[in-house]
Structure formats: C-alpha cells, structure tokens
Amino acid sequence: MAGKQAWLVPRSESRARMRHALTGEVTTVGRSADNSVVISGAESAVVSLHHAEILREGEGFVLRDLGSTNGTFLNGAAVKSAPLMPPAVIRFGGQGPEFTFTVEDEQELDRTIVAPSAPVHDKPSTVGTTYGGLLSDAVEQARQARARGLTNQTMSIMRDTLRQALHRSHKRSKRVITALAVSLVVLGGFTGWKLWDFHRQRNTIDAHIRDIESALEKANGENAEIDRLVAQLDTYEGEAQELQRSPLSRLIGRKEDFVSREIRDLLAEFGAEVFRVPPEFSNRVRYYLDYYQGPERSTMAKALADGGRDLPQIRPILQQEQLPPDLAFIPIVESALESAQSSSAGAAGLWQFTPATARALGLRVDSVVDERHNLQKASRAGCRYLRQLILDFGTGSSVMLALAAYNSGPTKVKQAVLRTVRDPIKQRNFWYLYRVRALPEETREYVPKVFAVMIIGRNPAAFGFTSPAAAKGLANKGSG
C-alpha cells in the first residue's frame, strides 16, 4: 500500500469526523488513555483497557486482538490475528463500537486540498474539507499527545499541520493556508483557556474532597456527622464525575503514580470507578505491596512461579464466565496457589472452600474424593460462587462487595452492614461501607490485600519478581 494513507473511521454518526490516521508501525485501541485510539463514553463498556492493535507489516496491515475480554471482530467474524484489506469493518467487543478501515491514495488527498483546475473561491466546499479535515486531525493529535502526558505539543502540531498543508497543496493557495493558520491559532488559544478553566475546577473539587476525607477520619463513629460528610462527598464526586465526562479530561489527564494508576485500572475492570479512591484504601494497598516484597516475599515468589502452571488454566475459565480475569489472583491470597493448603476452619484447595460451601457449589467432598483440590473443577466452582455474590450484592461496586464477602461470607458481611447502615441503597455501596467502617475489620483488610496481589501479579518485574505467568502474557493488562 505504498503511497497510500490508512485510516480508522468511526461508523457512529456522532463520531464520524473523528477519523484516526494509522501513521506509526503500531496503532493501539482501547479504553486506557495511553492508546493511539482511545474509546470513551457509553460505547466503551465492552472495550478492554488495551483491546487490540493494528500493525503495519511491509505494505499491508494486520489486526491483532490483545487478549480482550469481549473479542475483536473483522467483518463480523471474531479474530485473534488477521490481515486487513480495505474496505473492512472492525468491531471492538460483541456489541461494541465499529470502525471502517480504509486506505486513500496520497494523490487523492492532494486533490482534496486544493483542486488544481479551478481557483479556490470557485470551490468553497473543497476548501472547507481542506482545513476542516486537517483541523480535526490536529485536534485528535493534540488530544492523544496530552493523554500520553506530552502537554506542550500543541504548537508543534500546528506547525506540522501547516507543513502538511503546504506539501499536499498543488497551488499552495495562500488563502487556504492563511485561513488554516488563523483557525489553528484561535483554536489553540480557546483550547488553552478551556483547559485552564477545567484544571481550576478540578483542583477546587479535589481540595473539597480532601478536606471532607480528613474530616471523616476524625468523625469517630458519630453517625449523623458521618452521613452529613458523606452526603457532601457524594455531591462533590458527582460534580467531579460530570467533569470527567468532558472531552477535556482526556487532554489534561491525571497526575498519578504507578500504584494509583494500577488501582484505577482494576476499579475500571470491576466497574467500581470513583473520582477519588479513599486515601485509607490506597494506603492499605501500599502496605500490602510492601508486605509481599518484605516478610512474605518468598511466598509471593513461589506463588508467581506456580502461577506459570496454574494461571493459564484459571484465567480462561473466568473469561468464559464473563468475570474480570484478574480475579484469577484470588487463589494467591487464599492459598498461595498451594492446592494442599488447609485452614483451621476446614477450608481446602486453591480457592479455600469449606466442605459445606464446596458441596453447595457442586463439588464432591467425601472420604474418597475431594474436588476442592481439582484445579479445573474448583475454579469453575469459584466462578459460580463469585457470580452468586455479585448478583447478590447488586450493581455498581458489586465486585468489590463480592470480594469482601468471599473472605468472610455473605451472611457475615450483611449482618455487619445491617447493624451499621439502615439505608438499603448505601448497604450496596462498597465505598460508603468502607468509609464508614461498616465492614468487619478482617474484610476491610482483605480487599486491599487482594488488590496488592493483583498489582504485583500484573507487574511482577516492577516489584523485583520474575514470573513465568508474566513471561507468557498472563499478566496482560489488555484484559478487562
């Protein structure tokens, strides 16, 4: 396809002008802001953080799925890796957003800049297409640059866009180039002011939320005061979520460290996003990250090594059951992936089921056979249990509550919540229950402990571990 420019063009009418040029060797697509093409809004629900990529191979292109949860489809068929031939329709997820893969000849692109057979004023619609399309591409490039943390690239992109217009234009119409330059300058100034105002609003909300969180830590169980503070917190977080839905939020991004970003990625996978993760939760996650790098380092190292054998079998089962694949790391917390592990309460196997729970989930447990030690059967039972807990605790942050209930049992969690919280809506809100300390202490510790293990399991090298699981792509963040 030498001498041609390839594009991804959204098939949605509302996004049709936001086409994406495939200019590099690799173009990645997904929900995460570090992708070349970022999928956002309601249509992103079935799109993974790092869903798929398009590779330039010689004069052609190849579409490759990155282990996404809901699959990548080419012309209606699910694919893992397939050559791309225009025109083609790519869909990310079974009911996800669709894009047309198309290729245009560079000479055709030149002719759309300025038609050589007539003066510019005779072709007003062509001129509109000229710098309208270039402006759209410039805005998209600026957005992607900011999403990657390159915050000072706007002027460089303007200059590159002007050079592109000069290169493509056969007559190099001064009128078109001047209009384009003025438009870019105005766009840059307006966008700069909007970004500054957005940044100011977000910082103000952040400050209010920090003050309320500090007051919550000092509330000392005073229910009326806690409810008042949480109500204020909900108001500010609602305003923050509204800001987050603005396209400007992707241009500015968030200044977060590695651990905070990992926590947010996991929350996105679990459908439990919040504008601001409670500092107490983040601090406990960091505590357990240190714990597994210190006193329990040898246990974690062995578990990760065993994960090279076990995780490849557990993760596909979770995906088949349409559960977040990173829940595969729960057995590391429960049993350190030691199938023979037993507890004083009689729990056994990788998933640490008691005999009664195992039988209720369809496993055979008697004097002859104990299927809690069968990885495949126990993992399918684990999926059934997690699905029951998620359905039991409703929507929103239900995966978080399911994790809490997995540790101490749904009955114990419900009893603790009922003793503390009367509002049935709040009883299903994990973050409210966590903030007001309605959950049992052991459970409050269990959830951040699981998060710490997931973060290490997804990034073993970042914490000084070597893991066959990571080497085989089992810690792939594209899933989710």
KETOR-238587 format. One record per residue (C-alpha): x negated, y, z negated; residue in one letter. Coordinates in steps of 0.1 Angstrom, whole numbers, padded with zeros to 4 digits, always signed. Layout:
KETOR-238587
XYZA...
This chain:
KETOR-238587
+0000+0000+0000M-0029+0023+0008A-0019+0059+0014G+0013+0055-0005K+0027+0067-0039Q+0047+0042-0060A+0074+0054-0084W+0098+0042-0111L+0132+0059-0106V+0159+0056-0133P+0192+0043-0119R+0211+0062-0146S+0226+0094-0131E+0217+0114-0162S+0180+0105-0158R+0178+0102-0120A+0154+0132-0117R+0130+0119-0143M+0111+0097-0120R+0077+0083-0130H+0047+0082-0108A+0026+0050-0111L-0008+0067-0109T-0031+0046-0130G-0042+0010-0130E-0017+0001-0157V+0017+0016-0164T+0033+0005-0197T+0070+0007-0205V+0087+0006-0240G+0102+0024-0269R+0069+0034-0285S+0056+0069-0278A+0022+0056-0266D+0037+0040-0234N+0033+0056-0200S+0071+0054-0196V+0090+0059-0229V+0126+0046-0232I+0146+0065-0257S+0183+0071-0266G+0211+0047-0268A+0198+0026-0239E+0166+0018-0259S+0184-0006-0283A+0174-0037-0263V+0139-0024-0253V+0108-0035-0273S+0082-0012-0286L+0058-0024-0258H+0082-0041-0234H+0064-0045-0200A+0036-0032-0178E+0031-0027-0141I-0004-0035-0129L-0020-0021-0097R-0038-0051-0080E-0055-0041-0048G-0029-0026-0026E+0000-0041-0044G+0017-0041-0079F+0026-0068-0104V+0053-0066-0131L+0044-0084-0163R+0066-0088-0195D+0047-0082-0227L+0065-0108-0248G+0096-0086-0252S+0125-0098-0274T+0152-0094-0247N+0132-0101-0215G+0123-0083-0183T+0144-0088-0151F+0134-0083-0115L+0163-0081-0090N+0185-0098-0117G+0161-0127-0125A+0141-0130-0157A+0104-0129-0151V+0072-0132-0171K+0049-0120-0142S+0059-0113-0106A+0047-0093-0077P+0066-0060-0070L+0078-0053-0035M+0099-0022-0027P+0127-0016-0030P+0132-0036-0062A+0154-0032-0093V+0137-0037-0127I+0158-0040-0159R+0143-0039-0194F+0165-0062-0216G+0196-0082-0206G+0218-0051-0208Q+0190-0025-0208G+0180+0004-0186P+0174-0001-0149E+0147+0014-0127F+0142+0013-0089T+0106+0005-0078F+0100+0025-0047T+0070+0035-0025V+0067+0066-0004E+0042+0074+0023D+0020+0104+0014E+0027+0119+0048Q+0064+0118+0039E+0056+0135+0007L+0037+0162+0026D+0067+0168+0048R+0089+0173+0018T+0066+0201+0005I+0069+0224+0035V+0084+0214+0068A+0058+0224+0094P+0084+0230+0121S+0101+0260+0105A+0095+0289+0082P+0101+0284+0045V+0131+0307+0044H+0148+0285+0071D+0146+0256+0047K+0158+0267+0013P+0169+0232+0002S+0135+0218+0011T+0117+0244-0009V+0139+0236-0039G+0129+0200-0035T+0093+0210-0033T+0087+0227-0066Y+0117+0212-0083G+0102+0177-0079G+0067+0189-0089L+0081+0208-0119L+0099+0176-0130S+0066+0156-0127D+0047+0183-0146A+0071+0183-0175V+0070+0145-0176E+0032+0145-0176Q+0031+0171-0204A+0056+0151-0225R+0035+0119-0221Q+0003+0138-0230A+0019+0151-0262R+0032+0117-0270A-0004+0104-0270R-0015+0133-0292G-0031+0154-0264L-0014+0186-0275T-0034+0211-0254N-0029+0197-0219Q-0001+0220-0206T-0023+0245-0187M-0045+0217-0172S-0013+0200-0159I-0002+0233-0144M-0035+0237-0126R-0034+0201-0114D+0002+0206-0101T-0008+0238-0082L-0037+0220-0066R-0014+0191-0057Q+0010+0215-0040A-0019+0232-0021L-0032+0198-0010H+0001+0185+0002R+0013+0216+0020S+0005+0218+0057H+0011+0255+0059K+0003+0262+0022R+0032+0286+0020S+0023+0315-0003K+0059+0319-0011R+0064+0284-0024V+0031+0283-0043I+0039+0317-0059T+0073+0305-0069A+0059+0274-0083L+0032+0293-0103A+0057+0317-0118V+0081+0288-0127S+0053+0269-0144L+0042+0299-0164V+0078+0307-0175V+0083+0270-0183L+0051+0269-0203G+0060+0300-0223G+0096+0289-0230F+0085+0253-0239T+0058+0267-0262G+0083+0288-0281W+0108+0259-0284K+0081+0236-0297L+0070+0262-0323W+0106+0266-0335D+0112+0228-0336F+0079+0224-0355H+0091+0251-0380R+0125+0234-0386Q+0109+0200-0391R+0084+0213-0416N+0111+0231-0436T+0132+0199-0437I+0101+0178-0447D+0094+0202-0476A+0130+0199-0489H+0129+0161-0487I+0095+0160-0506R+0110+0183-0533D+0141+0160-0537I+0120+0129-0538E+0098+0144-0565S+0130+0152-0585A+0143+0117-0580L+0112+0102-0596E+0118+0124-0627K+0156+0116-0629A+0151+0088-0655N+0183+0069-0647G+0207+0098-0650E+0233+0086-0626N+0251+0119-0620A+0218+0137-0613E+0206+0108-0591I+0238+0109-0570D+0235+0147-0566R+0199+0144-0554L+0206+0115-0531V+0236+0134-0516A+0212+0164-0509Q+0187+0140-0495L+0213+0125-0471D+0222+0160-0459T+0186+0169-0450Y+0179+0134-0435E+0210+0139-0413G+0196+0172-0401E+0162+0155-0396A+0178+0127-0375Q+0195+0153-0354E+0162+0169-0347L+0146+0135-0339Q+0172+0131-0311R+0159+0162-0294S+0135+0155-0264P+0111+0180-0281L+0105+0154-0309S+0085+0133-0284R+0065+0162-0273L+0053+0171-0308I+0051+0136-0322G+0044+0128-0359R+0010+0132-0377K+0009+0098-0395E-0019+0075-0405D-0022+0039-0393F-0002+0023-0421V+0026+0048-0419S+0030+0041-0382R+0030+0004-0387E+0057+0007-0414I+0078+0028-0389R+0073+0003-0361D+0085-0025-0384L+0115-0005-0395L+0123+0002-0359A+0121-0035-0352E+0145-0042-0381F+0169-0014-0372G+0163+0003-0405A+0147+0036-0394E+0147+0066-0417V+0133+0101-0411F+0110+0097-0441R+0101+0065-0457V+0102+0068-0496P+0067+0075-0508P+0071+0049-0535E+0077+0022-0509F+0048+0033-0488S+0025+0033-0519N+0036-0002-0528R+0028-0014-0492V-0006+0001-0495R-0011-0016-0529Y-0004-0050-0514Y-0027-0043-0484L-0055-0037-0510D-0044-0068-0529Y-0047-0091-0499Y-0080-0076-0490Q-0093-0080-0526G-0081-0106-0551P-0061-0126-0526E-0085-0122-0496R-0094-0159-0494S-0057-0169-0495T-0049-0145-0467M-0079-0155-0446A-0068-0192-0448K-0032-0183-0441A-0041-0164-0410L-0063-0192-0398A-0035-0217-0404D-0012-0192-0385G-0030-0201-0353G-0014-0235-0356R+0020-0226-0372D+0030-0192-0360L+0031-0202-0323P+0059-0226-0333Q+0078-0203-0357I+0080-0171-0336R+0098-0186-0306P+0124-0201-0330I+0131-0166-0344L+0133-0151-0309Q+0157-0179-0298Q+0179-0170-0328E+0176-0133-0318Q+0159-0124-0351L+0129-0100-0354P+0099-0121-0346P+0077-0106-0373D+0099-0123-0398L+0076-0153-0389A+0051-0139-0415F+0075-0146-0444I+0061-0181-0450P+0027-0165-0456I+0042-0146-0486V+0063-0176-0497E+0037-0205-0494S+0006-0191-0477A+0016-0215-0449L+0009-0245-0472E+0036-0270-0463S+0029-0290-0495A+0034-0259-0517Q+0060-0263-0545S+0072-0239-0572S+0082-0244-0608S+0118-0238-0597A+0116-0268-0573G+0112-0248-0541A+0091-0265-0515A+0078-0262-0479G+0066-0233-0458L+0099-0214-0464W+0102-0224-0501Q+0137-0237-0502F+0152-0252-0534T+0168-0286-0528P+0203-0272-0531A+0196-0243-0506T+0179-0267-0482A+0209-0291-0482R+0233-0263-0477A+0213-0253-0446L+0215-0288-0431G+0181-0302-0442L+0178-0337-0456R+0162-0338-0490V+0162-0371-0509D+0138-0396-0523S+0130-0409-0488V+0128-0377-0466V+0122-0341-0474D+0127-0320-0443E+0116-0289-0461R+0081-0300-0451H+0090-0303-0414N+0079-0270-0398L+0104-0270-0369Q+0134-0281-0389K+0126-0259-0419A+0120-0229-0396S+0154-0233-0380R+0169-0236-0414A+0151-0204-0424G+0166-0186-0393C+0201-0198-0404R+0195-0185-0439Y+0183-0151-0427L+0212-0148-0403R+0236-0156-0431Q+0220-0130-0453L+0220-0103-0426I+0257-0109-0418L+0265-0110-0455D+0249-0076-0461F+0263-0058-0431G+0247-0035-0406T+0221-0007-0407G+0194-0017-0431S+0208-0052-0435S+0175-0069-0425V+0158-0051-0454M+0185-0063-0478L+0182-0098-0463A+0145-0097-0472L+0154-0087-0507A+0180-0114-0510A+0156-0140-0496Y+0134-0135-0526N+0159-0137-0554S+0191-0150-0538G+0221-0130-0526P+0241-0136-0558T+0214-0121-0580K+0210-0091-0557V+0248-0085-0555K+0251-0087-0593Q+0223-0062-0599A+0238-0038-0573V+0273-0041-0588L+0260-0033-0623R+0244-0001-0610T+0263+0011-0579V+0301+0013-0576R+0303+0029-0541D+0307-0001-0516P+0290+0019-0488I+0260+0026-0509K+0259-0011-0520Q+0248-0019-0485R+0222+0009-0481N+0188-0006-0488F+0171+0028-0491W+0197+0041-0515Y+0194+0010-0537L+0156+0012-0535Y+0155+0049-0545R+0179+0045-0575V+0162+0013-0586R+0193-0008-0584A+0174-0039-0571L+0157-0063-0595P+0120-0054-0601E+0108-0086-0585E+0128-0079-0554T+0116-0042-0552R+0081-0056-0551E+0088-0084-0527Y+0099-0063-0497V+0068-0040-0496P+0047-0072-0501K+0062-0088-0470V+0056-0055-0451F+0019-0056-0461A+0015-0092-0449V+0033-0083-0416M+0009-0053-0411I-0022-0075-0417I-0008-0103-0396G-0002-0079-0367R-0036-0062-0370N-0060-0087-0386P-0091-0071-0372A-0082-0037-0387A-0084-0053-0421F-0115-0074-0416G-0099-0107-0408F-0103-0130-0378T-0072-0148-0368S-0066-0174-0341P-0030-0161-0341A-0041-0127-0331A-0065-0140-0305A-0036-0159-0288K-0014-0127-0288G+0008-0139-0316L+0005-0106-0334A+0017-0089-0303N+0034-0056-0311K+0053-0057-0278G+0079-0079-0296S+0106-0062-0314G
